[in-house]
């Protein structure tokens, strides 16, 4: 299986889990409601789920500009002619890189 997180990101995720477990224990000790406990349990489970953001729209509507602004750097090409004529999958990594797949490997 392909590894998605860097060592540092994995460490931060572990710390977040530990912090939320400590919070859960404190809530139980202080008599939190079952609704509060359930909300925290959902938050802990969400740490292991992928975050998926889909941006769709007409050609030249500003999708690439929006994503670049969201990321704070020019990751996707922008231009006056359509630049995103196929699906792009962006994933966190140590540095910006581009990997193109041929049509046969997308299936």
Secondary structure by P-SEA (a helix, b strand, c coil): ccccccaaaaaaaaaaaaaaaaaaaaaaaacccaaaaaaaaaaaaaccbbbbbbbbbcccccaaaaaaaaaccccccccccccccbbbbbbbccbbbbbbbcccccc
